[in-house]
Amino acid sequence: MERYDLAIIGGGPSGYAAAMRAMDFKKKTILIEKKVLGGAGITNGALSSKTWWEISREASMLRKNLKRYGLDAPEPNFKRVRDEVRAAVSERIGLLTDHMDKLSESDYANLLTFQRGAAKLIDKNVVSIETNNGTVEVWADHVILAAGSRPRMLPEIPIDEKIIFTSDGIESLDDFPKSMVILGAGVIGCEFATIFSGFGKTKVHLIDKGDRILPFEDKDVVRVIEKNMEQNGVLIHRNSRLIDMKVHDGQVRYELEYDDGRKEFFDVEKALISVGRVPNMENLWNADNVPIEVNNRGIEDRETQTSIDNIYAVGDITADIALVNVGELEGRHAVEKIFGEPLRKLVYENISTIMFLKPEVAGVGLNEIQAQSKGIDYKVVTLDYSCIVRAVAKRNTQGFIKLLVTGDGNMRILGMRVVGNHASSAIQAVALLISMDKGIEELAECVHPHPSITEGIQECVRMLLGKSLLKPSALTGQLTCREYHSGVYEDIHFQ
């Protein structure tokens, strides 16, 4: 039986990152993946969906710009778009595969083994791997579980990945559907509503059980997204509950019940079910010999370490945040915890996120909903994109920057949301300051490139310090500077 320092089950973003970090420690490692190197994060997750979004965004912008000059935009071709998405996926898989191949010819040749197959923990050290050539067993001092997740199925809905499908089934489409309903108004559901409506070929219905989409986000953020969706023809079923969904005459018929008791039937061509993801834990270990503690969200862990001392869990299979960047962070942290001493604790407060909507939304730290739920008093400043020169130059001033700081004199940064063009490029400096538990002075006098969206962040900071270029009392519709204390908002007035 071959012996390893580390066995990693799952070659997605978190497993791959763990394997590469193990190379830094010169540890003999086996990486096991039963499907595609790179995992769902590439094949039908972050990379593929964001490629769909980028192409949809460009198609939408092209239509808008040509319409300005009285011209018609060319019709988008679904198969060509799909081929471009597949090319992006293939390019990334090719890079990872080529990287692995070249490692086998380098100084790491005797350290890393890649094994394709389905793995199962027989006990805390023995991993059984079903390969095309039979079953093999390996011994590992330590094990990292990184098997990822898959779309959640609903037993009462006949999901066939053709007419009623999850995100995994988008590849099965042959053309843009004339109409489709999306069940689930969270991030993924809203992203796909943005994608399909952006091509201008699909009438999108979005089922939302609450009075607004993205219930975890602040109302001012959601207001912009909902407005753009509806301008793109998206029908948002607010305060609705799905009673039934079935295939009828080759299409989808669904029935909704609204909060007022009203019921209604709708017929659409396709349906996308987007109600979250579930961890791939089935048949991953022998429960009698490996009693790993789990809950309904995934494996329970303490900074990646499970209830079994030599077994770690990272990425979507855990009960923590399910994001690619978080999975990679956890993968590296687990290896550092096993073979070294991490320089810092694993924290999630400064995780940067992006929602690929119209416009894009980037965030880090707390929003107002979260701050209020924690009983935190805070100061909040918002600056409209119309006040930012770069946004004016791009002829797109829809959006805003919102910065939250503690309500005391230290004004320690709690979080930020940016809604608009270049949102994702604007938040990293603030993420760093949050992780360092710093206040806002560092941002106030930093010289930002001009023109840039980050200048808007600097102006937000200067507003909080009472020395902004633009004064909120003069531009009340575009600038706000308030404090929240015990459930009450008050404007901040500077002398």
FIMARTI-184903 format. One record per residue (C-alpha): x, y, z; residue in three letters; residue number from 1. Coordinates in nm, 4 decimals, decimal comma, padded with zeros to 6 digits, always signed. Layout:
REM residues N
          X          Y          Z   code   pos
          X          Y          Z    ALA   NUM
...
This chain:
REM residues 495
          X          Y          Z   code   pos
   +00,0000   +00,0000   +00,0000    MET     1
   +00,1480   +00,3342   -00,1101    GLU     2
   +00,1987   +00,5791   +00,1769    ARG     3
   +00,1520   +00,9566   +00,1578    TYR     4
   +00,1863   +01,2489   +00,3926    ASP     5
   -00,1408   +01,3895   +00,2607    LEU     6
   -00,4365   +01,2625   +00,0593    ALA     7
   -00,6733   +01,5212   -00,0890    ILE     8
   -01,0147   +01,4049   -00,2095    ILE     9
   -01,1426   +01,6491   -00,4697    GLY    10
   -00,9555   +01,8432   -00,7367    GLY    11
   -01,1703   +02,1563   -00,7400    GLY    12
   -01,0479   +02,5027   -00,6372    PRO    13
   -00,9977   +02,4171   -00,2685    SER    14
   -00,8408   +02,0753   -00,3263    GLY    15
   -00,6101   +02,2038   -00,5976    TYR    16
   -00,5000   +02,4962   -00,3777    ALA    17
   -00,4307   +02,2546   -00,0903    ALA    18
   -00,2183   +02,0318   -00,3163    ALA    19
   -00,0097   +02,3247   -00,4370    MET    20
   +00,0443   +02,4497   -00,0830    ARG    21
   +00,1540   +02,1000   +00,0240    ALA    22
   +00,4233   +02,1183   -00,2444    MET    23
   +00,5668   +02,4208   -00,0649    ASP    24
   +00,6141   +02,2024   +00,2451    PHE    25
   +00,7766   +01,9265   +00,0352    LYS    26
   +00,5132   +01,6739   +00,1432    LYS    27
   +00,4273   +01,3620   -00,0535    LYS    28
   +00,0707   +01,4203   -00,1678    THR    29
   -00,1957   +01,2409   -00,3697    ILE    30
   -00,4750   +01,4467   -00,5272    LEU    31
   -00,7837   +01,2427   -00,6210    ILE    32
   -01,0573   +01,3657   -00,8565    GLU    33
   -01,3333   +01,1526   -01,0063    LYS    34
   -01,4480   +01,3977   -01,2751    LYS    35
   -01,2764   +01,7068   -01,4137    VAL    36
   -00,9720   +01,8807   -01,2712    LEU    37
   -01,0866   +02,2193   -01,1457    GLY    38
   -01,4264   +02,0928   -01,0288    GLY    39
   -01,7643   +02,2592   -01,0580    ALA    40
   -01,6028   +02,5974   -00,9977    GLY    41
   -01,4864   +02,5767   -01,3588    ILE    42
   -01,7205   +02,3436   -01,5450    THR    43
   -02,0618   +02,4711   -01,4352    ASN    44
   -01,9920   +02,7181   -01,1587    GLY    45
   -01,8054   +03,0448   -01,1233    ALA    46
   -01,6026   +03,0415   -01,4462    LEU    47
   -01,8744   +02,9203   -01,6824    SER    48
   -02,1553   +03,1344   -01,5375    SER    49
   -01,9380   +03,4459   -01,5300    LYS    50
   -01,8375   +03,3876   -01,8923    THR    51
   -02,2094   +03,3712   -01,9775    TRP    52
   -02,2525   +03,6965   -01,7829    TRP    53
   -01,9671   +03,8767   -01,9572    GLU    54
   -02,1013   +03,7882   -02,3024    ILE    55
   -02,4563   +03,8803   -02,2009    SER    56
   -02,3347   +04,2144   -02,0653    ARG    57
   -02,1534   +04,2914   -02,3895    GLU    58
   -02,4591   +04,1949   -02,5951    ALA    59
   -02,6792   +04,4192   -02,3827    SER    60
   -02,4364   +04,7113   -02,4120    MET    61
   -02,4131   +04,6626   -02,7889    LEU    62
   -02,7913   +04,6795   -02,8250    ARG    63
   -02,8066   +04,9886   -02,6074    LYS    64
   -02,5280   +05,1722   -02,7915    ASN    65
   -02,6553   +05,0896   -03,1389    LEU    66
   -03,0084   +05,1910   -03,0423    LYS    67
   -02,8702   +05,5320   -02,9460    ARG    68
   -02,7817   +05,5821   -03,3139    TYR    69
   -03,0990   +05,4294   -03,4514    GLY    70
   -02,9297   +05,1022   -03,5496    LEU    71
   -03,0347   +04,7420   -03,4881    ASP    72
   -02,8016   +04,5036   -03,3095    ALA    73
   -02,7261   +04,1602   -03,4597    PRO    74
   -02,9148   +03,8682   -03,3113    GLU    75
   -02,7095   +03,6693   -03,0564    PRO    76
   -02,6391   +03,3117   -03,1637    ASN    77
   -02,6835   +03,0705   -02,8722    PHE    78
   -02,4551   +02,7984   -03,0036    LYS    79
   -02,1730   +03,0452   -03,0680    ARG    80
   -02,2139   +03,1896   -02,7194    VAL    81
   -02,2150   +02,8396   -02,5714    ARG    82
   -01,9020   +02,7504   -02,7697    ASP    83
   -01,7275   +03,0574   -02,6288    GLU    84
   -01,8215   +02,9536   -02,2743    VAL    85
   -01,6940   +02,6034   -02,3431    ARG    86
   -01,3707   +02,7491   -02,4794    ALA    87
   -01,3183   +02,9452   -02,1574    ALA    88
   -01,3788   +02,6333   -01,9487    VAL    89
   -01,1473   +02,4256   -02,1675    SER    90
   -00,8778   +02,6920   -02,1493    GLU    91
   -00,8765   +02,6896   -01,7700    ARG    92
   -00,8851   +02,3097   -01,7423    ILE    93
   -00,6021   +02,2948   -01,9953    GLY    94
   -00,3906   +02,5345   -01,7892    LEU    95
   -00,4406   +02,3345   -01,4678    LEU    96
   -00,3719   +02,0056   -01,6457    THR    97
   -00,0612   +02,1400   -01,8167    ASP    98
   +00,0562   +02,2759   -01,4840    HIS    99
   +00,0196   +01,9322   -01,3235    MET   100
   +00,2012   +01,7641   -01,6113    ASP   101
   +00,4939   +02,0042   -01,5904    LYS   102
   +00,5164   +01,9599   -01,2149    LEU   103
   +00,5804   +01,5893   -01,2785    SER   104
   +00,8896   +01,6920   -01,4751    GLU   105
   +01,0167   +01,9397   -01,2149    SER   106
   +01,1648   +01,9307   -00,8674    ASP   107
   +00,8185   +01,8299   -00,7411    TYR   108
   +00,8135   +01,5100   -00,9491    ALA   109
   +00,8370   +01,2761   -00,6516    ASN   110
   +00,5957   +01,4729   -00,4350    LEU   111
   +00,2661   +01,5024   -00,6230    LEU   112
   +00,0526   +01,2185   -00,7601    THR   113
   -00,2717   +01,2864   -00,9456    PHE   114
   -00,5176   +00,9979   -00,9425    GLN   115
   -00,8463   +00,9992   -01,1286    ARG   116
   -01,1175   +00,7999   -00,9512    GLY   117
   -01,3868   +00,7925   -00,6831    ALA   118
   -01,2386   +00,7992   -00,3332    ALA   119
   -01,3753   +00,6779   -00,0018    LYS   120
   -01,2252   +00,6819   +00,3464    LEU   121
   -01,2158   +00,3281   +00,4831    ILE   122
   -01,0752   +00,4488   +00,8123    ASP   123
   -00,8996   +00,7643   +00,9242    LYS   124
   -00,5854   +00,6813   +00,7266    ASN   125
   -00,6846   +00,4457   +00,4444    VAL   126
   -00,8382   +00,5785   +00,1236    VAL   127
   -00,9967   +00,3427   -00,1288    SER   128
   -00,9999   +00,4671   -00,4897    ILE   129
   -01,2172   +00,3185   -00,7633    GLU   130
   -01,0389   +00,3714   -01,0945    THR   131
   -01,1002   +00,2517   -01,4491    ASN   132
   -00,8417   -00,0199   -01,3826    ASN   133
   -00,9866   -00,1424   -01,0529    GLY   134
   -00,9704   -00,0425   -00,6880    THR   135
   -00,6528   +00,0680   -00,5141    VAL   136
   -00,5913   +00,1660   -00,1532    GLU   137
   -00,3452   +00,4219   -00,0203    VAL   138
   -00,2356   +00,5223   +00,3293    TRP   139
   -00,2180   +00,8893   +00,4304    ALA   140
   -00,1072   +01,0471   +00,7560    ASP   141
   -00,3511   +01,3308   +00,6916    HIS   142
   -00,6600   +01,3681   +00,4725    VAL   143
   -00,8312   +01,6761   +00,3305    ILE   144
   -01,1902   +01,6394   +00,2105    LEU   145
   -01,2618   +01,8807   -00,0750    ALA   146
   -01,5378   +01,7036   -00,2681    ALA   147
   -01,7393   +02,0206   -00,3383    GLY   148
   -02,1135   +02,0531   -00,3890    SER   149
   -02,3912   +02,0166   -00,6452    ARG   150
   -02,7224   +02,1950   -00,7134    PRO   151
   -02,9984   +02,1180   -00,4660    ARG   152
   -03,2796   +01,9085   -00,6118    MET   153
   -03,6438   +01,9391   -00,5071    LEU   154
   -03,8166   +01,5987   -00,5048    PRO   155
   -04,1552   +01,7466   -00,5906    GLU   156
   -04,0234   +01,9057   -00,9121    ILE   157
   -03,9462   +01,6797   -01,2139    PRO   158
   -03,5965   +01,8070   -01,2915    ILE   159
   -03,4744   +01,6432   -01,6129    ASP   160
   -03,1918   +01,8916   -01,6935    GLU   161
   -03,3590   +01,9577   -02,0302    LYS   162
   -03,6936   +02,1309   -01,9778    ILE   163
   -03,6657   +02,1832   -01,6034    ILE   164
   -03,2995   +02,2151   -01,5188    PHE   165
   -03,0434   +02,3316   -01,2621    THR   166
   -02,7307   +02,5294   -01,3422    SER   167
   -02,5768   +02,1972   -01,4501    ASP   168
   -02,8318   +02,1698   -01,7324    GLY   169
   -02,7697   +02,4980   -01,9125    ILE   170
   -02,5282   +02,3166   -02,1420    GLU   171
   -02,8199   +02,0995   -02,2607    SER   172
   -03,0026   +02,3977   -02,4146    LEU   173
   -02,9960   +02,4276   -02,7931    ASP   174
   -03,1171   +02,7861   -02,8141    ASP   175
   -03,2278   +03,0778   -02,6039    PHE   176
   -03,5697   +02,9860   -02,4666    PRO   177
   -03,8457   +03,2300   -02,5551    LYS   178
   -03,9504   +03,2275   -02,1902    SER   179
   -03,8262   +03,0753   -01,8673    MET   180
   -03,9004   +03,0853   -01,4971    VAL   181
   -03,6290   +03,0883   -01,2314    ILE   182
   -03,7131   +02,9477   -00,8893    LEU   183
   -03,4921   +03,1165   -00,6320    GLY   184
   -03,4156   +03,4876   -00,5976    ALA   185
   -03,0782   +03,4497   -00,4293    GLY   186
   -02,7452   +03,5383   -00,5893    VAL   187
   -02,7337   +03,2543   -00,8439    ILE   188
   -03,0982   +03,2897   -00,9465    GLY   189
   -03,0602   +03,6661   -00,9902    CYS   190
   -02,7371   +03,6229   -01,1855    GLU   191
   -02,9048   +03,3885   -01,4332    PHE   192
   -03,2050   +03,6230   -01,4578    ALA   193
   -02,9553   +03,8966   -01,5483    THR   194
   -02,7767   +03,6734   -01,8000    ILE   195
   -03,0800   +03,5497   -01,9917    PHE   196
   -03,2650   +03,8814   -01,9907    SER   197
   -02,9441   +04,0552   -02,1003    GLY   198
   -02,9364   +03,8702   -02,4323    PHE   199
   -03,2802   +04,0125   -02,5110    GLY   200
   -03,4140   +03,6793   -02,6366    LYS   201
   -03,5851   +03,5411   -02,3258    THR   202
   -03,8773   +03,6622   -02,1186    LYS   203
   -03,7637   +03,5797   -01,7655    VAL   204
   -03,9922   +03,5163   -01,4671    HIS   205
   -03,8342   +03,5200   -01,1204    LEU   206
   -04,0119   +03,3640   -00,8211    ILE   207
   -03,9434   +03,5470   -00,4968    ASP   208
   -04,1061   +03,4378   -00,1718    LYS   209
   -04,0385   +03,7752   -00,0094    GLY   210
   -04,1222   +04,1319   -00,1014    ASP   211
   -03,7843   +04,1813   -00,2704    ARG   212
   -03,5032   +03,9793   -00,4230    ILE   213
   -03,1682   +03,9276   -00,2459    LEU   214
   -03,3199   +03,9545   +00,1037    PRO   215
   -02,9773   +03,9531   +00,2707    PHE   216
   -02,8754   +04,2777   +00,0985    GLU   217
   -02,9661   +04,6354   +00,1891    ASP   218
   -03,2726   +04,7866   +00,0255    LYS   219
   -03,0819   +05,0568   -00,1627    ASP   220
   -02,8655   +04,7899   -00,3287    VAL   221
   -03,1652   +04,5745   -00,4205    VAL   222
   -03,3601   +04,8726   -00,5530    ARG   223
   -03,1058   +04,9313   -00,8311    VAL   224
   -03,0917   +04,5642   -00,9306    ILE   225
   -03,4698   +04,5216   -00,9375    GLU   226
   -03,5136   +04,8366   -01,1451    LYS   227
   -03,2701   +04,7133   -01,4100    ASN   228
   -03,4205   +04,3640   -01,4161    MET   229
   -03,7691   +04,4984   -01,4735    GLU   230
   -03,6449   +04,7389   -01,7397    GLN   231
   -03,5007   +04,4311   -01,9119    ASN   232
   -03,8428   +04,2681   -01,9045    GLY   233
   -03,7995   +04,0416   -01,6013    VAL   234
   -04,1282   +03,9622   -01,4281    LEU   235
   -04,0619   +03,9364   -01,0532    ILE   236
   -04,3244   +03,7340   -00,8683    HIS   237
   -04,2968   +03,8976   -00,5252    ARG   238
   -04,4498   +03,7491   -00,2097    ASN   239
   -04,5222   +03,4250   -00,3920    SER   240
   -04,5007   +03,0558   -00,3134    ARG   241
   -04,4646   +02,7798   -00,5707    LEU   242
   -04,7522   +02,5327   -00,5387    ILE   243
   -04,6796   +02,3133   -00,8383    ASP   244
   -04,4434   +02,2856   -01,1349    MET   245
   -04,4653   +02,0219   -01,4042    LYS   246
   -04,3985   +01,9571   -01,7718    VAL   247
   -04,7144   +02,0056   -01,9802    HIS   248
   -04,7105   +01,9542   -02,3603    ASP   249
   -04,3314   +01,9835   -02,3678    GLY   250
   -04,3238   +02,3099   -02,1722    GLN   251
   -04,3399   +02,4191   -01,8090    VAL   252
   -04,6602   +02,4995   -01,6250    ARG   253
   -04,6327   +02,6364   -01,2737    TYR   254
   -04,8800   +02,7608   -01,0163    GLU   255
   -04,8156   +03,0301   -00,7579    LEU   256
   -04,9974   +03,1359   -00,4455    GLU   257
   -04,9441   +03,4938   -00,3308    TYR   258
   -04,9524   +03,6265   +00,0241    ASP   259
   -05,3010   +03,7668   -00,0333    ASP   260
   -05,4313   +03,4157   -00,1093    GLY   261
   -05,4549   +03,4691   -00,4848    ARG   262
   -05,3463   +03,1791   -00,7082    LYS   263
   -05,2293   +03,1944   -01,0690    GLU   264
   -05,1008   +02,9624   -01,3452    PHE   265
   -04,8169   +03,0461   -01,5847    PHE   266
   -04,6805   +02,8684   -01,8925    ASP   267
   -04,3172   +02,9095   -01,9997    VAL   268
   -04,0781   +02,7197   -02,2226    GLU   269
   -03,8136   +02,6303   -01,9623    LYS   270
   -03,7509   +02,6419   -01,5883    ALA   271
   -03,4280   +02,6900   -01,3929    LEU   272
   -03,4222   +02,5668   -01,0330    ILE   273
   -03,1769   +02,7684   -00,8254    SER   274
   -03,2395   +02,6949   -00,4585    VAL   275
   -02,8864   +02,6479   -00,3323    GLY   276
   -02,6319   +02,3694   -00,3342    ARG   277
   -02,5708   +02,0606   -00,1209    VAL   278
   -02,2327   +01,9127   -00,0187    PRO   279
   -02,1051   +01,5970   -00,1891    ASN   280
   -02,0783   +01,3866   +00,1254    MET   281
   -02,2547   +01,0648   +00,0189    GLU   282
   -02,0308   +00,7554   +00,0193    ASN   283
   -01,7267   +00,9676   +00,0997    LEU   284
   -01,6388   +00,7849   +00,4212    TRP   285
   -01,7245   +00,4755   +00,6212    ASN   286
   -01,9435   +00,6153   +00,8992    ALA   287
   -01,8667   +00,3230   +01,1339    ASP   288
   -01,4912   +00,3755   +01,1207    ASN   289
   -01,4837   +00,7499   +01,0491    VAL   290
   -01,7524   +00,9252   +01,2597    PRO   291
   -01,7127   +01,2751   +01,1160    ILE   292
   -01,9551   +01,5265   +01,2648    GLU   293
   -02,1895   +01,6879   +01,0110    VAL   294
   -02,4983   +01,9084   +01,0124    ASN   295
   -02,7593   +01,9888   +00,7483    ASN   296
   -02,5239   +02,2355   +00,5802    ARG   297
   -02,2137   +02,0165   +00,5576    GLY   298
   -01,9156   +01,8977   +00,7583    ILE   299
   -01,8612   +02,0740   +01,0880    GLU   300
   -01,5062   +02,2010   +01,1272    ASP   301
   -01,2881   +02,4147   +01,3491    ARG   302
   -01,0773   +02,6238   +01,1151    GLU   303
   -01,0873   +02,3340   +00,8636    THR   304
   -01,0185   +02,0541   +01,1176    GLN   305
   -01,3021   +01,8032   +01,1544    THR   306
   -01,3989   +01,5983   +01,4597    SER   307
   -01,1336   +01,3441   +01,3498    ILE   308
   -00,7943   +01,4866   +01,4376    ASP   309
   -00,6110   +01,4028   +01,1138    ASN   310
   -00,9010   +01,4761   +00,8755    ILE   311
   -00,9722   +01,8255   +00,7435    TYR   312
   -01,2538   +01,9634   +00,5291    ALA   313
   -01,2431   +02,2642   +00,2959    VAL   314
   -01,4592   +02,4340   +00,0362    GLY   315
   -01,8266   +02,3742   -00,0355    ASP   316
   -01,8361   +02,0470   +00,1588    ILE   317
   -01,8151   +02,2389   +00,4868    THR   318
   -02,0816   +02,4409   +00,6652    ALA   319
   -01,8853   +02,7616   +00,5996    ASP   320
   -01,9166   +03,0146   +00,3154    ILE   321
   -01,9394   +02,8465   -00,0268    ALA   322
   -01,7233   +03,0647   -00,2514    LEU   323
   -01,4256   +02,9777   -00,4720    VAL   324
   -01,1946   +03,2294   -00,3059    ASN   325
   -01,2985   +03,1052   +00,0393    VAL   326
   -01,2405   +02,7433   -00,0643    GLY   327
   -00,8912   +02,8232   -00,1878    GLU   328
   -00,8173   +03,0119   +00,1343    LEU   329
   -00,9386   +02,7164   +00,3414    GLU   330
   -00,7366   +02,4690   +00,1349    GLY   331
   -00,4142   +02,6566   +00,1933    ARG   332
   -00,4966   +02,7151   +00,5593    HIS   333
   -00,5610   +02,3443   +00,6208    ALA   334
   -00,2191   +02,2504   +00,4830    VAL   335
   -00,0509   +02,5203   +00,6902    GLU   336
   -00,2311   +02,3928   +00,9983    LYS   337
   -00,1238   +02,0335   +00,9291    ILE   338
   +00,2400   +02,0908   +00,8418    PHE   339
   +00,3236   +02,4294   +00,9867    GLY   340
   +00,1810   +02,7132   +01,1887    GLU   341
   -00,0623   +02,9545   +01,0174    PRO   342
   +00,0391   +03,3170   +01,0552    LEU   343
   -00,3187   +03,4148   +01,1386    ARG   344
   -00,6520   +03,2628   +01,2278    LYS   345
   -00,8950   +03,1789   +00,9506    LEU   346
   -01,1419   +03,4680   +00,9460    VAL   347
   -01,4251   +03,5485   +00,7094    TYR   348
   -01,4988   +03,9116   +00,7977    GLU   349
   -01,2842   +04,0553   +00,5180    ASN   350
   -01,3935   +03,8183   +00,2403    ILE   351
   -01,4591   +04,0124   -00,0786    SER   352
   -01,7614   +03,9102   -00,2834    THR   353
   -01,9017   +03,9965   -00,6257    ILE   354
   -02,2567   +03,9532   -00,7504    MET   355
   -02,2636   +03,9489   -01,1302    PHE   356
   -02,5825   +04,1419   -01,1840    LEU   357
   -02,6742   +04,4614   -01,3701    LYS   358
   -02,4829   +04,6495   -01,2515    PRO   359
   -02,2323   +04,4337   -01,0681    GLU   360
   -02,2300   +04,4506   -00,6894    VAL   361
   -01,9114   +04,4073   -00,4863    ALA   362
   -01,8951   +04,3900   -00,1107    GLY   363
   -01,6746   +04,3259   +00,1866    VAL   364
   -01,7525   +04,3110   +00,5554    GLY   365
   -02,0904   +04,4020   +00,7030    LEU   366
   -02,3852   +04,5663   +00,5354    ASN   367
   -02,6485   +04,7630   +00,7252    GLU   368
   -02,8760   +04,4625   +00,7769    ILE   369
   -02,5917   +04,2662   +00,9354    GLN   370
   -02,4681   +04,5555   +01,1477    ALA   371
   -02,8166   +04,6194   +01,2847    GLN   372
   -02,8746   +04,2499   +01,3579    SER   373
   -02,5533   +04,2527   +01,5640    LYS   374
   -02,6672   +04,5597   +01,7572    GLY   375
   -02,3815   +04,7735   +01,6241    ILE   376
   -02,4118   +05,1513   +01,6115    ASP   377
   -02,2446   +05,2882   +01,3004    TYR   378
   -02,1919   +05,5767   +01,0629    LYS   379
   -02,2748   +05,5285   +00,6961    VAL   380
   -02,1888   +05,7420   +00,3979    VAL   381
   -02,3075   +05,6969   +00,0394    THR   382
   -02,1815   +05,8616   -00,2758    LEU   383
   -02,3626   +05,8407   -00,6077    ASP   384
   -02,1670   +05,7412   -00,9176    TYR   385
   -02,2699   +06,0735   -01,0776    SER   386
   -02,0124   +06,2324   -00,8461    CYS   387
   -01,7259   +06,0164   -00,9791    ILE   388
   -01,5392   +06,1482   -01,2836    VAL   389
   -01,4564   +05,8007   -01,4178    ARG   390
   -01,8238   +05,7010   -01,4165    ALA   391
   -01,9152   +06,0239   -01,5959    VAL   392
   -01,6459   +05,9571   -01,8563    ALA   393
   -01,7830   +05,6079   -01,9148    LYS   394
   -02,1286   +05,7640   -01,9661    ARG   395
   -02,2730   +05,5303   -01,7078    ASN   396
   -02,3401   +05,6884   -01,3705    THR   397
   -02,5829   +05,4307   -01,2340    GLN   398
   -02,4622   +05,3061   -00,8985    GLY   399
   -02,3183   +05,4186   -00,5690    PHE   400
   -02,0559   +05,3513   -00,3033    ILE   401
   -02,1609   +05,2897   +00,0562    LYS   402
   -01,9128   +05,2746   +00,3439    LEU   403
   -01,9912   +05,1710   +00,7041    LEU   404
   -01,7703   +05,2557   +01,0007    VAL   405
   -01,8124   +05,2214   +01,3756    THR   406
   -02,0118   +05,4943   +01,5458    GLY   407
   -01,7310   +05,5919   +01,7826    ASP   408
   -01,4463   +05,8318   +01,7237    GLY   409
   -01,2171   +05,5568   +01,5921    ASN   410
   -01,4438   +05,5012   +01,2892    MET   411
   -01,3105   +05,1506   +01,2333    ARG   412
   -01,4249   +05,0157   +00,8969    ILE   413
   -01,7129   +04,7667   +00,9205    LEU   414
   -01,7896   +04,7095   +00,5553    GLY   415
   -01,8508   +04,8509   +00,2118    MET   416
   -02,0797   +04,7920   -00,0867    ARG   417
   -02,0121   +04,9188   -00,4371    VAL   418
   -02,2898   +04,9033   -00,6956    VAL   419
   -02,1879   +04,9919   -01,0508    GLY   420
   -01,9145   +04,9686   -01,3134    ASN   421
   -01,5737   +04,8522   -01,1873    HIS   422
   -01,7277   +04,7617   -00,8521    ALA   423
   -01,5045   +04,4587   -00,8044    SER   424
   -01,1850   +04,6589   -00,8537    SER   425
   -01,2802   +04,9144   -00,5898    ALA   426
   -01,3032   +04,7108   -00,2710    ILE   427
   -00,9705   +04,5400   -00,2098    GLN   428
   -00,8032   +04,8248   -00,0229    ALA   429
   -01,0957   +04,8384   +00,2171    VAL   430
   -01,0831   +04,4591   +00,2605    ALA   431
   -00,7190   +04,4918   +00,3675    LEU   432
   -00,7996   +04,7656   +00,6173    LEU   433
   -01,0793   +04,5554   +00,7678    ILE   434
   -00,8427   +04,2607   +00,8120    SER   435
   -00,5936   +04,4937   +00,9806    MET   436
   -00,8686   +04,6369   +01,2053    ASP   437
   -00,7773   +04,9858   +01,0868    LYS   438
   -00,9711   +05,3110   +01,0765    GLY   439
   -01,0288   +05,5320   +00,7749    ILE   440
   -00,7409   +05,7788   +00,7981    GLU   441
   -00,5192   +05,5633   +00,5763    GLU   442
   -00,7618   +05,6097   +00,2879    LEU   443
   -00,8214   +05,9799   +00,3330    ALA   444
   -00,4891   +06,1093   +00,2033    GLU   445
   -00,3906   +05,8271   -00,0316    CYS   446
   -00,3316   +05,9542   -00,3857    VAL   447
   -00,5607   +05,7524   -00,6125    HIS   448
   -00,5174   +05,7320   -00,9902    PRO   449
   -00,7341   +05,9813   -01,1779    HIS   450
   -00,9885   +05,9251   -01,3057    PRO   451
   -01,0828   +05,6081   -01,1188    SER   452
   -01,3783   +05,4640   -00,9297    ILE   453
   -01,1643   +05,4354   -00,6151    THR   454
   -01,1584   +05,8139   -00,5914    GLU   455
   -01,5204   +05,7785   -00,4834    GLY   456
   -01,4099   +05,5730   -00,1835    ILE   457
   -01,1676   +05,8441   -00,0850    GLN   458
   -01,4446   +06,1027   -00,1079    GLU   459
   -01,6623   +05,8861   +00,1195    CYS   460
   -01,3850   +05,8789   +00,3776    VAL   461
   -01,3336   +06,2524   +00,3558    ARG   462
   -01,7060   +06,3051   +00,4101    MET   463
   -01,6866   +06,1085   +00,7329    LEU   464
   -01,3914   +06,3227   +00,8406    LEU   465
   -01,5730   +06,6455   +00,7519    GLY   466
   -01,3322   +06,7531   +00,4784    LYS   467
   -01,4853   +06,6323   +00,1536    SER   468
   -01,4632   +06,8088   -00,1802    LEU   469
   -01,8391   +06,7696   -00,2297    LEU   470
   -02,0618   +06,8534   +00,0677    LYS   471
   -02,3593   +06,6280   +00,1481    PRO   472
   -02,5681   +06,9234   +00,2675    SER   473
   -02,5437   +07,0770   -00,0819    ALA   474
   -02,5945   +06,7589   -00,2902    LEU   475
   -02,8562   +06,5835   -00,0803    THR   476
   -02,9741   +06,3594   -00,3632    GLY   477
   -02,6282   +06,2305   -00,4430    GLN   478
   -02,4450   +06,2296   -00,1099    LEU   479
   -02,5552   +06,1159   +00,2351    THR   480
   -02,3711   +06,1019   +00,5638    CYS   481
   -02,5695   +05,9576   +00,8557    ARG   482
   -02,5272   +05,7774   +01,1829    GLU   483
   -02,7395   +05,4911   +01,3140    TYR   484
   -02,7926   +05,4596   +01,6881    HIS   485
   -03,0452   +05,2375   +01,8694    SER   486
   -03,2691   +05,2019   +01,5652    GLY   487
   -03,2659   +05,5720   +01,4683    VAL   488
   -03,0918   +05,7478   +01,1768    TYR   489
   -02,9613   +06,1014   +01,2086    GLU   490
   -02,7828   +06,3167   +00,9543    ASP   491
   -02,4256   +06,4091   +01,0433    ILE   492
   -02,3713   +06,7849   +01,0366    HIS   493
   -02,0232   +06,9329   +01,0179    PHE   494
   -01,9399   +07,2798   +01,1416    GLN   495
